[in-house]
Amino acid sequence: MPDYKYEEAIARLEEIIEKLEQGNLSLEESLLLFEEGIKLTKICTKILDEAEGRVRVLIKDLNGQIDFKDFDGGCI
């Protein structure tokens, strides 16, 4: 699966949902699209978790100054 940006992954998920809701796919086609949708959901979740981590890294020091720190992917 190619590297997706969040917006691209969401757009592809919307396409998949639309195709599945139409109900005119074979079982095999439906399962393949469902599997792709699950993978895209995991990608979106990962992207959102990373964004949340980056936001949390924005902290104030004792003087009230805003201090930007690089997000290393770990827990705070």
Secondary structure as GFF3:
##gff-version 3
##sequence-region A 1 76
A	DSSP	alpha_helix	6	22	.	.	.	ID=ss1
A	DSSP	alpha_helix	27	57	.	.	.	ID=ss2
A	DSSP	beta_strand	59	60	.	.	.	ID=ss3
A	DSSP	beta_strand	66	67	.	.	.	ID=ss4
###
